[in-house]
C-alpha cells in the first residue's frame, strides 16, 4: 500500500515561498535590462507573492516604483528606510522594510505591505539589489559604447573635413603666391594678397592640427630615437612669428638627451606650448624651454611671465575648444592644448600647468624616455 506523507503547515509555507522566490529569480533573469527594472520588479513581486502593495526606491536614479495601493507619505517613508538603513518587520501594520545593498553599499530601499516571511523578504531585497546592479552596469557599458561610437564618428568627420580642406587651401596659397610674383600691384592690392596668404596659412595650420588630432585618436604612432636638442631648435625656428621680440632660453640637462617617441607628434606638443608662451609672454620677458631626464622619464617645460591662468581652469584648459579668460583676447582655436595632451597620452605620458601672477605660467609634459616593450 502506498504511503502518503503530509508536510507540516510551516514546511508547506516555506516550500511555497521558496518556489515563489525561484519564480521571481527566473522572471528577473528574463527582464530586458535596457529598460529600468524598477517598475517591472515591483509588478513581479506584487503578482508572484500576492502581497497587498510593493514600493521600491532606486537610490542611483532617485526614483520610486510602486505596485498596489499605497498611503500618502510613501515617498518620505521609503526614503527614510534608505537614509537611516532601517530593516524592520511590523506585524501590526503588515509593513516589511528592507535596504537594498550591493557589496554592503546601500543603493535603495524596499517596502512591502502584506504577509511575507523574514527570509522571503530578505531574498526578494537581495534579488532586487542584484537586478538593479546589473541594470546600472549595463547602462554604464552602453553609455561608454555610445561615447566611443560618437568619438569615432567625430574623429572620422574631422579627418574627412581636414583632408577636404587641403585641396582648396593649396589652390588659394598657390594663387596668392602667383599674384605676388606677378608684381605691378597697387599698395591696396598687395595688402589684400598678403591678407589672403596670412589667413590661408592660418587655415592650413588649423587643418594640420585637425589631422594630427584624428591621427592621435587612431593611435597611429611612429616611434624612433629623437635627439631633444635639435628637436627644440626646430620648434623654436618654427615659432619665430610668435616669439618675435621675445628672448628664448633653452636649458637642457644634457646635450645628448634622447627620447624614443613619434618626432612629429612630440614637435607638435612642444610647438603648442611655445606658441602659447609666445602669445602671452609679457613685453621684454623671456620664454624658457627646459628638458631633463628624471627617473626614466623626460620632463619638458615651457615657462613665460604673463597673465595667470585661473586655478579652476588648470585642468579644463586641455579640453578641446575650451579657452580660459586670459586667452579670449589672443588669436586661437582652443584645439592646440588638447592635441598636446593627446600627444603626451599617446606616448604614455601626461601634461599639466602651473600658473600664478608671481611665478608666471609653466606648461609641463612628462613622457617615458623609452616606451614599454621597446629595446634600447
Helices and strands as residue ranges (DSSP letters): H 9-29, H 37-49, E 53-58, E 63-68, H 74-84, E 88-90, E 95-102, E 105-113, H 118-182, H 187-217, E 224-227, H 228-237, E 247-252, E 258-261, H 263-280, E 286-294, E 297-304, G 311-313, G 316-318, G 325-329, H 336-346, E 350-356, E 360-368
